[in-house]
Amino acid sequence: MKPIQFDTWKETAKSFQYRNYNISYHDERQAEEQDEVLLCIHGFPTASWDWNLMWPDLIQKYRVIAPDMIGFGFSDKPRNYEYNIQDQAILFESLLDSLDIHSVHILAHDYGDTVAQELLARFEDRKKAGIEGLQIKSICLLNGGLFPETHRALLIQKLLMSPFGFLVSKMSSEKIVRKQLCSVFGKNTQPTEQQWQEFWTLIRFNQGQKISHKLNCYMAERKRYRTRWVGALQNSTIAIRLINGTDDPVSGIHMVTRYNELMSNPDVVQLEGVGHYPQVENSSGVLGAFFQFQTDHFLQHKN
C-alpha cells in the first residue's frame, strides 16, 4: 500500500465530542470482517500520526482506532483544562463506547504507556468488582516511563515541571523543541526534515506548545500512582509485550533492566540502535515484533 500523506491524514480524520471538546481520531480497516480492534495510543508531545509508517500494515489485520488525545495533535487544546492520565483513559473508554467497541488490543508509546497502564488498572478493577466494561485482550508497549524510578527526564521536561513551567511553555521555540526531541532519537535514526516539520505542525497546532507544562504533569502522576500502575502490569493476567529501542536516553536499556526485575515473566524485544520512537525509527522492526506477539497470543488463546 502507498504511504499515507500528512495532509490526507488530517483531512480524513473523524471527530468525537468529549466534554464539549473536539477529539480528532482515525478509525480504519481494510475489510468489514476485520472485527479485532487495535487501539493505538500515542506519546508526548506528538500525536496519532506517529503510527503512520505502520498504518497500512496494521489496517490489513485490524480495525485500528487512533485518536489524538485532548491537548495533542489536531484535537482541541483548551488552556484552562485539568489534564491528567485518568481523564485521558476515560476519553478512550468514551470514544470506544460511542463506536460500540467493547474489547481491544492496545499498542502504546511513551505517555500512551501510562494511559494504557491506567486502562489496564481500570479493567482489572472492573473484573474484581464484576462490572461490565471495556475488555483488554493484549497490550504491547513501546518505550515509555513505566517506572518513575528509571525515567530520565529531559531538561525541558524538568523545567516544565518547575514553578516556572508556564514561562517555559510560553517561550518554547521550534529550535528548542527540535533539539530536545531529536536528542531522544538514535544516532543513526534521526527524523528527516519532513518528519520534524510534521511533528512541529502537530505540536504547535492551536498553539499547543503553550500548554506543554500542563500536559507534562503526567511525570508527577507516575510517582503518585506508581503502586496502581506498576501493580497493574505485575498482576495482569493478559499478554503484555515490551518493544524497546535500547539507545533511548529516557527509557532505553536501563528501563528494560528494571522491567525484567519486576515482571515475573517478562516478554521483551530489544531493537538495537533505536531510540525513543521505535515506530518512527524502525517501523518494520516494531511491526515484526508486534505481529509475532499477536500470533503467539492467538495460538495461546486458541489452545
Phi and psi restraints in degrees (value plus and minus 20) as a CYANA .aco file:
   2 LYS   PHI     -91.8   -51.8
   2 LYS   PSI     125.0   165.0
   3 PRO   PHI     -83.3   -43.3
   3 PRO   PSI     133.4   173.4
   4 ILE   PHI    -101.3   -61.3
   4 ILE   PSI     119.5   159.5
   5 GLN   PHI    -109.4   -69.4
   5 GLN   PSI     124.3   164.3
   6 PHE   PHI     -77.8   -37.8
   6 PHE   PSI     -65.9   -25.9
   7 ASP   PHI     -84.1   -44.1
   7 ASP   PSI     -57.4   -17.4
   8 THR   PHI     -84.8   -44.8
   8 THR   PSI     -59.6   -19.6
   9 TRP   PHI     -76.8   -36.8
   9 TRP   PSI     -65.4   -25.4
  10 LYS   PHI     -87.2   -47.2
  10 LYS   PSI     -63.1   -23.1
  11 GLU   PHI     -89.5   -49.5
  11 GLU   PSI     -50.6   -10.6
  12 THR   PHI    -113.5   -73.5
  12 THR   PSI     -17.3    22.7
  13 ALA   PHI     -85.8   -45.8
  13 ALA   PSI     127.2   167.2
  14 LYS   PHI    -118.3   -78.3
  14 LYS   PSI     151.6   191.6
  15 SER   PHI    -147.9  -107.9
  15 SER   PSI     118.2   158.2
  16 PHE   PHI    -152.8  -112.8
  16 PHE   PSI     117.4   157.4
  17 GLN   PHI    -113.9   -73.9
  17 GLN   PSI     102.1   142.1
  18 TYR   PHI    -148.2  -108.2
  18 TYR   PSI      97.3   137.3
  19 ARG   PHI      32.4    72.4
  19 ARG   PSI      18.1    58.1
  20 ASN   PHI      49.4    89.4
  20 ASN   PSI      -1.5    38.5
  21 TYR   PHI    -135.0   -95.0
  21 TYR   PSI     131.4   171.4
  22 ASN   PHI    -105.5   -65.5
  22 ASN   PSI     106.0   146.0
  23 ILE   PHI    -132.8   -92.8
  23 ILE   PSI     102.6   142.6
  24 SER   PHI    -106.2   -66.2
  24 SER   PSI     113.7   153.7
  25 TYR   PHI    -171.3  -131.3
  25 TYR   PSI     141.5   181.5
  26 HIS   PHI    -137.4   -97.4
  26 HIS   PSI     121.7   161.7
  27 ASP   PHI    -161.6  -121.6
  27 ASP   PSI      86.5   126.5
  28 GLU   PHI    -166.9  -126.9
  28 GLU   PSI     127.8   167.8
  29 ARG   PHI    -174.0  -134.0
  29 ARG   PSI     136.6   176.6
  30 GLN   PHI    -100.4   -60.4
  30 GLN   PSI     -48.8    -8.8
  31 ALA   PHI    -162.6  -122.6
  31 ALA   PSI     127.0   167.0
  32 GLU   PHI     -82.2   -42.2
  32 GLU   PSI     -47.0    -7.0
  33 GLU   PHI     -96.9   -56.9
  33 GLU   PSI     -26.0    14.0
  34 GLN   PHI     -95.6   -55.6
  34 GLN   PSI      78.8   118.8
  35 ASP   PHI    -122.7   -82.7
  35 ASP   PSI     -28.3    11.7
  36 GLU   PHI     -95.5   -55.5
  36 GLU   PSI     108.2   148.2
  37 VAL   PHI    -126.6   -86.6
  37 VAL   PSI     112.3   152.3
  38 LEU   PHI    -133.1   -93.1
  38 LEU   PSI     102.3   142.3
  39 LEU   PHI    -119.4   -79.4
  39 LEU   PSI      99.2   139.2
  40 CYS   PHI    -122.2   -82.2
  40 CYS   PSI     104.7   144.7
  41 ILE   PHI    -137.8   -97.8
  41 ILE   PSI      95.3   135.3
  42 HIS   PHI     -99.8   -59.8
  42 HIS   PSI     158.6   198.6
  43 GLY   PHI    -132.5   -92.5
  43 GLY   PSI    -191.5  -151.5
  44 PHE   PHI    -118.7   -78.7
  44 PHE   PSI     114.5   154.5
  45 PRO   PHI    -128.1   -88.1
  45 PRO   PSI       5.5    45.5
  46 THR   PHI    -117.1   -77.1
  46 THR   PSI    -152.8  -112.8
  47 ALA   PHI    -185.8  -145.8
  47 ALA   PSI    -192.6  -152.6
  48 SER   PHI     -83.3   -43.3
  48 SER   PSI     -38.7     1.3
  49 TRP   PHI     -78.5   -38.5
  49 TRP   PSI     -41.0    -1.0
  50 ASP   PHI     -74.5   -34.5
  50 ASP   PSI     -43.5    -3.5
  51 TRP   PHI    -112.2   -72.2
  51 TRP   PSI     -14.5    25.5
  52 ASN   PHI     -82.3   -42.3
  52 ASN   PSI     -55.3   -15.3
  53 LEU   PHI     -90.1   -50.1
  53 LEU   PSI     -46.3    -6.3
  54 MET   PHI    -112.9   -72.9
  54 MET   PSI     -37.7     2.3
  55 TRP   PHI     -73.7   -33.7
  55 TRP   PSI     -70.8   -30.8
  56 PRO   PHI     -77.9   -37.9
  56 PRO   PSI     -53.7   -13.7
  57 ASP   PHI     -98.2   -58.2
  57 ASP   PSI     -58.8   -18.8
  58 LEU   PHI     -84.5   -44.5
  58 LEU   PSI     -61.9   -21.9
  59 ILE   PHI     -94.3   -54.3
  59 ILE   PSI     -29.4    10.6
  60 GLN   PHI     -97.2   -57.2
  60 GLN   PSI     -40.2    -0.2
  61 LYS   PHI    -133.8   -93.8
  61 LYS   PSI     -42.8    -2.8
  62 TYR   PHI    -155.9  -115.9
  62 TYR   PSI     140.9   180.9
  63 ARG   PHI    -104.8   -64.8
  63 ARG   PSI      95.3   135.3
  64 VAL   PHI    -126.8   -86.8
  64 VAL   PSI     106.9   146.9
  65 ILE   PHI    -131.7   -91.7
  65 ILE   PSI     104.7   144.7
  66 ALA   PHI    -161.6  -121.6
  66 ALA   PSI      77.2   117.2
  67 PRO   PHI    -108.4   -68.4
  67 PRO   PSI     138.8   178.8
  68 ASP   PHI    -110.4   -70.4
  68 ASP   PSI      98.4   138.4
  69 MET   PHI     -81.5   -41.5
  69 MET   PSI     139.8   179.8
  70 ILE   PHI     -79.6   -39.6
  70 ILE   PSI     112.2   152.2
  71 GLY   PHI      74.2   114.2
  71 GLY   PSI     -22.9    17.1
  72 PHE   PHI    -148.0  -108.0
  72 PHE   PSI     135.4   175.4
  73 GLY   PHI      33.6    73.6
  73 GLY   PSI    -149.2  -109.2
  74 PHE   PHI    -115.9   -75.9
  74 PHE   PSI     -10.7    29.3
  75 SER   PHI    -103.1   -63.1
  75 SER   PSI     147.8   187.8
  76 ASP   PHI     -84.4   -44.4
  76 ASP   PSI     130.6   170.6
  77 LYS   PHI    -152.1  -112.1
  77 LYS   PSI      48.1    88.1
  78 PRO   PHI     -80.7   -40.7
  78 PRO   PSI     121.1   161.1
  79 ARG   PHI     -94.9   -54.9
  79 ARG   PSI     -62.0   -22.0
  80 ASN   PHI    -120.9   -80.9
  80 ASN   PSI      49.7    89.7
  81 TYR   PHI    -154.1  -114.1
  81 TYR   PSI     122.6   162.6
  82 GLU   PHI    -111.1   -71.1
  82 GLU   PSI      65.8   105.8
  83 TYR   PHI     -92.8   -52.8
  83 TYR   PSI     110.4   150.4
  84 ASN   PHI    -179.9  -139.9
  84 ASN   PSI     142.4   182.4
  85 ILE   PHI     -84.1   -44.1
  85 ILE   PSI     -61.2   -21.2
  86 GLN   PHI     -80.7   -40.7
  86 GLN   PSI     -60.5   -20.5
  87 ASP   PHI     -85.4   -45.4
  87 ASP   PSI     -60.1   -20.1
  88 GLN   PHI     -83.8   -43.8
  88 GLN   PSI     -58.0   -18.0
  89 ALA   PHI     -82.9   -42.9
  89 ALA   PSI     -61.9   -21.9
  90 ILE   PHI     -84.3   -44.3
  90 ILE   PSI     -57.5   -17.5
  91 LEU   PHI     -76.3   -36.3
  91 LEU   PSI     -68.1   -28.1
  92 PHE   PHI     -82.5   -42.5
  92 PHE   PSI     -64.6   -24.6
  93 GLU   PHI     -82.6   -42.6
  93 GLU   PSI     -58.3   -18.3
  94 SER   PHI     -88.0   -48.0
  94 SER   PSI     -62.6   -22.6
  95 LEU   PHI     -81.9   -41.9
  95 LEU   PSI     -68.4   -28.4
  96 LEU   PHI     -83.1   -43.1
  96 LEU   PSI     -59.4   -19.4
  97 ASP   PHI     -83.2   -43.2
  97 ASP   PSI     -59.0   -19.0
  98 SER   PHI     -86.1   -46.1
  98 SER   PSI     -44.3    -4.3
  99 LEU   PHI    -114.3   -74.3
  99 LEU   PSI     -15.6    24.4
 100 ASP   PHI      40.4    80.4
 100 ASP   PSI      18.4    58.4
 101 ILE   PHI    -126.4   -86.4
 101 ILE   PSI     106.5   146.5
 102 HIS   PHI    -142.3  -102.3
 102 HIS   PSI     -21.9    18.1
 103 SER   PHI    -168.7  -128.7
 103 SER   PSI     121.1   161.1
 104 VAL   PHI    -165.2  -125.2
 104 VAL   PSI     137.6   177.6
 105 HIS   PHI    -117.3   -77.3
 105 HIS   PSI     131.9   171.9
 106 ILE   PHI    -142.9  -102.9
 106 ILE   PSI     115.0   155.0
 107 LEU   PHI    -144.2  -104.2
 107 LEU   PSI      96.9   136.9
 108 ALA   PHI    -152.9  -112.9
 108 ALA   PSI     140.1   180.1
 109 HIS   PHI    -165.1  -125.1
 109 HIS   PSI     117.3   157.3
 110 ASP   PHI      37.7    77.7
 110 ASP   PSI    -143.3  -103.3
 111 TYR   PHI     -70.0   -30.0
 111 TYR   PSI     -58.2   -18.2
 112 GLY   PHI     -82.8   -42.8
 112 GLY   PSI     -48.2    -8.2
 113 ASP   PHI     -80.6   -40.6
 113 ASP   PSI     -62.7   -22.7
 114 THR   PHI     -86.7   -46.7
 114 THR   PSI     -59.6   -19.6
 115 VAL   PHI     -82.4   -42.4
 115 VAL   PSI     -61.0   -21.0
 116 ALA   PHI     -83.1   -43.1
 116 ALA   PSI     -57.9   -17.9
 117 GLN   PHI     -83.5   -43.5
 117 GLN   PSI     -59.7   -19.7
 118 GLU   PHI     -88.9   -48.9
 118 GLU   PSI     -61.0   -21.0
 119 LEU   PHI     -80.7   -40.7
 119 LEU   PSI     -59.6   -19.6
 120 LEU   PHI     -85.6   -45.6
 120 LEU   PSI     -63.5   -23.5
 121 ALA   PHI     -81.7   -41.7
 121 ALA   PSI     -60.2   -20.2
 122 ARG   PHI     -87.0   -47.0
 122 ARG   PSI     -58.8   -18.8
 123 PHE   PHI     -82.0   -42.0
 123 PHE   PSI     -66.0   -26.0
 124 GLU   PHI     -86.3   -46.3
 124 GLU   PSI     -57.2   -17.2
 125 ASP   PHI     -81.2   -41.2
 125 ASP   PSI     -62.8   -22.8
 126 ARG   PHI     -86.0   -46.0
 126 ARG   PSI     -60.2   -20.2
 127 LYS   PHI     -80.2   -40.2
 127 LYS   PSI     -64.4   -24.4
 128 LYS   PHI     -85.0   -45.0
 128 LYS   PSI     -55.2   -15.2
 129 ALA   PHI    -107.9   -67.9
 129 ALA   PSI     -25.5    14.5
 130 GLY   PHI      50.0    90.0
 130 GLY   PSI      12.3    52.3
 131 ILE   PHI    -124.2   -84.2
 131 ILE   PSI     117.6   157.6
 132 GLU   PHI     -94.5   -54.5
 132 GLU   PSI     136.2   176.2
 133 GLY   PHI     146.2   186.2
 133 GLY   PSI    -187.7  -147.7
 134 LEU   PHI     -78.9   -38.9
 134 LEU   PSI     108.0   148.0
 135 GLN   PHI    -117.0   -77.0
 135 GLN   PSI     114.2   154.2
 136 ILE   PHI    -128.3   -88.3
 136 ILE   PSI     103.5   143.5
 137 LYS   PHI    -114.7   -74.7
 137 LYS   PSI     -51.8   -11.8
 138 SER   PHI    -184.7  -144.7
 138 SER   PSI     139.8   179.8
 139 ILE   PHI    -156.0  -116.0
 139 ILE   PSI     111.3   151.3
 140 CYS   PHI    -140.8  -100.8
 140 CYS   PSI     101.9   141.9
 141 LEU   PHI    -129.9   -89.9
 141 LEU   PSI     115.1   155.1
 142 LEU   PHI    -119.8   -79.8
 142 LEU   PSI    -197.4  -157.4
 143 ASN   PHI     -66.6   -26.6
 143 ASN   PSI     108.6   148.6
 144 GLY   PHI    -193.2  -153.2
 144 GLY   PSI     148.6   188.6
 145 GLY   PHI    -104.5   -64.5
 145 GLY   PSI      49.2    89.2
 146 LEU   PHI     -85.0   -45.0
 146 LEU   PSI     -48.5    -8.5
 147 PHE   PHI    -148.0  -108.0
 147 PHE   PSI      98.4   138.4
 148 PRO   PHI     -78.4   -38.4
 148 PRO   PSI     -48.3    -8.3
 149 GLU   PHI     -92.0   -52.0
 149 GLU   PSI     -35.9     4.1
 150 THR   PHI    -129.5   -89.5
 150 THR   PSI     -22.5    17.5
 151 HIS   PHI     -98.1   -58.1
 151 HIS   PSI     100.7   140.7
 152 ARG   PHI    -123.3   -83.3
 152 ARG   PSI      73.3   113.3
 153 ALA   PHI     -86.0   -46.0
 153 ALA   PSI     126.1   166.1
 154 LEU   PHI     -91.4   -51.4
 154 LEU   PSI     140.2   180.2
 155 LEU   PHI     -76.7   -36.7
 155 LEU   PSI     -63.8   -23.8
 156 ILE   PHI     -84.5   -44.5
 156 ILE   PSI     -52.4   -12.4
 157 GLN   PHI     -88.9   -48.9
 157 GLN   PSI     -59.9   -19.9
 158 LYS   PHI     -83.3   -43.3
 158 LYS   PSI     -60.4   -20.4
 159 LEU   PHI     -87.8   -47.8
 159 LEU   PSI     -57.7   -17.7
 160 LEU   PHI     -84.9   -44.9
 160 LEU   PSI     -47.5    -7.5
 161 MET   PHI    -102.4   -62.4
 161 MET   PSI     -31.8     8.2
 162 SER   PHI     -96.6   -56.6
 162 SER   PSI     149.6   189.6
 163 PRO   PHI     -80.5   -40.5
 163 PRO   PSI     -36.3     3.7
 164 PHE   PHI    -122.9   -82.9
 164 PHE   PSI      -0.6    39.4
 165 GLY   PHI     -77.6   -37.6
 165 GLY   PSI     -56.9   -16.9
 166 PHE   PHI     -84.6   -44.6
 166 PHE   PSI     -52.0   -12.0
 167 LEU   PHI     -92.6   -52.6
 167 LEU   PSI     -57.4   -17.4
 168 VAL   PHI     -82.5   -42.5
 168 VAL   PSI     -63.1   -23.1
 169 SER   PHI     -80.7   -40.7
 169 SER   PSI     -65.6   -25.6
 170 LYS   PHI     -82.7   -42.7
 170 LYS   PSI     -55.0   -15.0
 171 MET   PHI    -113.4   -73.4
 171 MET   PSI     -21.3    18.7
 172 SER   PHI     -81.1   -41.1
 172 SER   PSI     105.8   145.8
 173 SER   PHI    -135.5   -95.5
 173 SER   PSI     146.2   186.2
 174 GLU   PHI     -77.9   -37.9
 174 GLU   PSI     -61.7   -21.7
 175 LYS   PHI     -81.9   -41.9
 175 LYS   PSI     -65.0   -25.0
 176 ILE   PHI     -86.4   -46.4
 176 ILE   PSI     -68.9   -28.9
 177 VAL   PHI     -85.3   -45.3
 177 VAL   PSI     -59.8   -19.8
 178 ARG   PHI     -82.1   -42.1
 178 ARG   PSI     -65.0   -25.0
 179 LYS   PHI     -80.0   -40.0
 179 LYS   PSI     -64.4   -24.4
 180 GLN   PHI     -88.8   -48.8
 180 GLN   PSI     -64.2   -24.2
 181 LEU   PHI     -87.1   -47.1
 181 LEU   PSI     -63.6   -23.6
 182 CYS   PHI     -86.6   -46.6
 182 CYS   PSI     -42.9    -2.9
 183 SER   PHI     -88.4   -48.4
 183 SER   PSI     -37.6     2.4
 184 VAL   PHI    -116.1   -76.1
 184 VAL   PSI     -24.0    16.0
 185 PHE   PHI    -103.4   -63.4
 185 PHE   PSI     139.6   179.6
 186 GLY   PHI     -85.8   -45.8
 186 GLY   PSI     136.6   176.6
 187 LYS   PHI     -76.8   -36.8
 187 LYS   PSI     -59.8   -19.8
 188 ASN   PHI    -126.0   -86.0
 188 ASN   PSI      -7.9    32.1
 189 THR   PHI    -149.3  -109.3
 189 THR   PSI      16.3    56.3
 190 GLN   PHI     -86.1   -46.1
 190 GLN   PSI     130.0   170.0
 191 PRO   PHI     -85.5   -45.5
 191 PRO   PSI     125.9   165.9
 192 THR   PHI     -91.1   -51.1
 192 THR   PSI     149.3   189.3
 193 GLU   PHI     -79.6   -39.6
 193 GLU   PSI     -61.4   -21.4
 194 GLN   PHI     -83.8   -43.8
 194 GLN   PSI     -63.8   -23.8
 195 GLN   PHI     -82.1   -42.1
 195 GLN   PSI     -61.8   -21.8
 196 TRP   PHI     -82.2   -42.2
 196 TRP   PSI     -65.3   -25.3
 197 GLN   PHI     -81.2   -41.2
 197 GLN   PSI     -54.4   -14.4
 198 GLU   PHI     -88.0   -48.0
 198 GLU   PSI     -64.0   -24.0
 199 PHE   PHI     -76.4   -36.4
 199 PHE   PSI     -68.9   -28.9
 200 TRP   PHI     -86.4   -46.4
 200 TRP   PSI     -56.8   -16.8
 201 THR   PHI     -80.1   -40.1
 201 THR   PSI     -63.1   -23.1
 202 LEU   PHI     -86.4   -46.4
 202 LEU   PSI     -61.9   -21.9
 203 ILE   PHI     -86.4   -46.4
 203 ILE   PSI     -63.8   -23.8
 204 ARG   PHI    -110.8   -70.8
 204 ARG   PSI     -21.5    18.5
 205 PHE   PHI     -77.4   -37.4
 205 PHE   PSI     111.7   151.7
 206 ASN   PHI      34.1    74.1
 206 ASN   PSI      11.7    51.7
 207 GLN   PHI      36.7    76.7
 207 GLN   PSI      22.4    62.4
 208 GLY   PHI     -82.7   -42.7
 208 GLY   PSI     -46.3    -6.3
 209 GLN   PHI     -83.1   -43.1
 209 GLN   PSI     -39.7     0.3
 210 LYS   PHI    -101.7   -61.7
 210 LYS   PSI     -25.9    14.1
 211 ILE   PHI    -133.8   -93.8
 211 ILE   PSI      -5.3    34.7
 212 SER   PHI     -77.0   -37.0
 212 SER   PSI     -56.6   -16.6
 213 HIS   PHI     -86.3   -46.3
 213 HIS   PSI     -51.1   -11.1
 214 LYS   PHI     -92.7   -52.7
 214 LYS   PSI     -62.0   -22.0
 215 LEU   PHI     -88.2   -48.2
 215 LEU   PSI     -51.3   -11.3
 216 ASN   PHI     -91.2   -51.2
 216 ASN   PSI     -24.4    15.6
 217 CYS   PHI     -84.3   -44.3
 217 CYS   PSI     -33.1     6.9
 218 TYR   PHI     -82.1   -42.1
 218 TYR   PSI     -44.3    -4.3
 219 MET   PHI     -86.3   -46.3
 219 MET   PSI     -59.5   -19.5
 220 ALA   PHI     -90.6   -50.6
 220 ALA   PSI     -54.9   -14.9
 221 GLU   PHI     -83.8   -43.8
 221 GLU   PSI     -55.8   -15.8
 222 ARG   PHI     -79.9   -39.9
 222 ARG   PSI     -56.1   -16.1
 223 LYS   PHI     -93.2   -53.2
 223 LYS   PSI     -63.0   -23.0
 224 ARG   PHI     -84.3   -44.3
 224 ARG   PSI     -59.1   -19.1
 225 TYR   PHI    -129.3   -89.3
 225 TYR   PSI       5.9    45.9
 226 ARG   PHI     -75.8   -35.8
 226 ARG   PSI     -67.0   -27.0
 227 THR   PHI     -78.2   -38.2
 227 THR   PSI     -63.8   -23.8
 228 ARG   PHI     -87.2   -47.2
 228 ARG   PSI     -67.7   -27.7
 229 TRP   PHI     -99.0   -59.0
 229 TRP   PSI     -60.1   -20.1
 230 VAL   PHI     -90.6   -50.6
 230 VAL   PSI     -58.7   -18.7
 231 GLY   PHI     -81.0   -41.0
 231 GLY   PSI     -55.6   -15.6
 232 ALA   PHI     -81.0   -41.0
 232 ALA   PSI     -59.8   -19.8
 233 LEU   PHI     -89.4   -49.4
 233 LEU   PSI     -66.0   -26.0
 234 GLN   PHI     -87.0   -47.0
 234 GLN   PSI     -54.7   -14.7
 235 ASN   PHI    -120.2   -80.2
 235 ASN   PSI     -19.2    20.8
 236 SER   PHI     -90.7   -50.7
 236 SER   PSI     125.6   165.6
 237 THR   PHI    -121.1   -81.1
 237 THR   PSI     -22.4    17.6
 238 ILE   PHI    -110.9   -70.9
 238 ILE   PSI     143.4   183.4
 239 ALA   PHI     -92.6   -52.6
 239 ALA   PSI     112.8   152.8
 240 ILE   PHI    -153.6  -113.6
 240 ILE   PSI     110.4   150.4
 241 ARG   PHI    -143.6  -103.6
 241 ARG   PSI     121.3   161.3
 242 LEU   PHI    -128.2   -88.2
 242 LEU   PSI     104.9   144.9
 243 ILE   PHI    -131.2   -91.2
 243 ILE   PSI      99.1   139.1
 244 ASN   PHI    -147.6  -107.6
 244 ASN   PSI     107.6   147.6
 245 GLY   PHI     -97.3   -57.3
 245 GLY   PSI      92.1   132.1
 246 THR   PHI     -91.8   -51.8
 246 THR   PSI     -39.7     0.3
 247 ASP   PHI    -110.0   -70.0
 247 ASP   PSI     -10.1    29.9
 248 ASP   PHI     -90.7   -50.7
 248 ASP   PSI      99.1   139.1
 249 PRO   PHI     -92.1   -52.1
 249 PRO   PSI     -36.7     3.3
 250 VAL   PHI    -110.5   -70.5
 250 VAL   PSI     -70.3   -30.3
 251 SER   PHI    -161.2  -121.2
 251 SER   PSI      29.4    69.4
 252 GLY   PHI    -111.4   -71.4
 252 GLY   PSI    -153.7  -113.7
 253 ILE   PHI     -80.8   -40.8
 253 ILE   PSI     -50.1   -10.1
 254 HIS   PHI     -86.0   -46.0
 254 HIS   PSI     -52.7   -12.7
 255 MET   PHI     -92.6   -52.6
 255 MET   PSI     -56.7   -16.7
 256 VAL   PHI     -80.3   -40.3
 256 VAL   PSI     -61.5   -21.5
 257 THR   PHI     -77.9   -37.9
 257 THR   PSI     -65.0   -25.0
 258 ARG   PHI     -87.8   -47.8
 258 ARG   PSI     -59.0   -19.0
 259 TYR   PHI     -79.4   -39.4
 259 TYR   PSI     -65.3   -25.3
 260 ASN   PHI     -85.2   -45.2
 260 ASN   PSI     -49.9    -9.9
 261 GLU   PHI     -91.9   -51.9
 261 GLU   PSI     -57.4   -17.4
 262 LEU   PHI    -115.9   -75.9
 262 LEU   PSI     -44.3    -4.3
 263 MET   PHI    -111.6   -71.6
 263 MET   PSI     115.1   155.1
 264 SER   PHI     -90.6   -50.6
 264 SER   PSI     -52.5   -12.5
 265 ASN   PHI    -160.1  -120.1
 265 ASN   PSI      48.7    88.7
 266 PRO   PHI     -86.3   -46.3
 266 PRO   PSI     115.0   155.0
 267 ASP   PHI    -134.0   -94.0
 267 ASP   PSI      83.8   123.8
 268 VAL   PHI    -149.3  -109.3
 268 VAL   PSI     115.1   155.1
 269 VAL   PHI    -138.0   -98.0
 269 VAL   PSI     103.6   143.6
 270 GLN   PHI    -122.2   -82.2
 270 GLN   PSI     112.7   152.7
 271 LEU   PHI    -129.7   -89.7
 271 LEU   PSI      85.0   125.0
 272 GLU   PHI     -90.4   -50.4
 272 GLU   PSI     123.7   163.7
 273 GLY   PHI      55.4    95.4
 273 GLY   PSI     -11.7    28.3
 274 VAL   PHI    -131.8   -91.8
 274 VAL   PSI     122.3   162.3
 275 GLY   PHI    -117.0   -77.0
 275 GLY   PSI    -160.7  -120.7
 276 HIS   PHI     -95.4   -55.4
 276 HIS   PSI     -39.6     0.4
 277 TYR   PHI    -135.1   -95.1
 277 TYR   PSI      47.3    87.3
 278 PRO   PHI     -79.0   -39.0
 278 PRO   PSI     -52.3   -12.3
 279 GLN   PHI     -88.8   -48.8
 279 GLN   PSI     -38.1     1.9
 280 VAL   PHI    -118.8   -78.8
 280 VAL   PSI     -61.5   -21.5
 281 GLU   PHI     -97.9   -57.9
 281 GLU   PSI     -53.4   -13.4
 282 ASN   PHI    -168.3  -128.3
 282 ASN   PSI      47.5    87.5
 283 SER   PHI     -82.9   -42.9
 283 SER   PSI     -55.5   -15.5
 284 SER   PHI     -87.3   -47.3
 284 SER   PSI     -57.0   -17.0
 285 GLY   PHI     -85.3   -45.3
 285 GLY   PSI     -60.9   -20.9
 286 VAL   PHI     -86.9   -46.9
 286 VAL   PSI     -63.8   -23.8
 287 LEU   PHI     -79.3   -39.3
 287 LEU   PSI     -65.7   -25.7
 288 GLY   PHI     -80.6   -40.6
 288 GLY   PSI     -65.1   -25.1
 289 ALA   PHI     -89.0   -49.0
 289 ALA   PSI     -56.2   -16.2
 290 PHE   PHI     -90.3   -50.3
 290 PHE   PSI     -66.6   -26.6
 291 PHE   PHI     -85.3   -45.3
 291 PHE   PSI     -56.0   -16.0
 292 GLN   PHI     -85.2   -45.2
 292 GLN   PSI     -60.5   -20.5
 293 PHE   PHI     -79.9   -39.9
 293 PHE   PSI     -65.0   -25.0
 294 GLN   PHI     -86.9   -46.9
 294 GLN   PSI     -57.3   -17.3
 295 THR   PHI     -83.8   -43.8
 295 THR   PSI     -66.9   -26.9
 296 ASP   PHI     -81.1   -41.1
 296 ASP   PSI     -60.6   -20.6
 297 HIS   PHI     -84.7   -44.7
 297 HIS   PSI     -61.3   -21.3
 298 PHE   PHI     -83.9   -43.9
 298 PHE   PSI     -65.8   -25.8
 299 LEU   PHI     -84.7   -44.7
 299 LEU   PSI     -60.8   -20.8
 300 GLN   PHI     -84.1   -44.1
 300 GLN   PSI     -62.4   -22.4
 301 HIS   PHI     -86.6   -46.6
 301 HIS   PSI     -58.1   -18.1
 302 LYS   PHI     -86.1   -46.1
 302 LYS   PSI     -57.5   -17.5
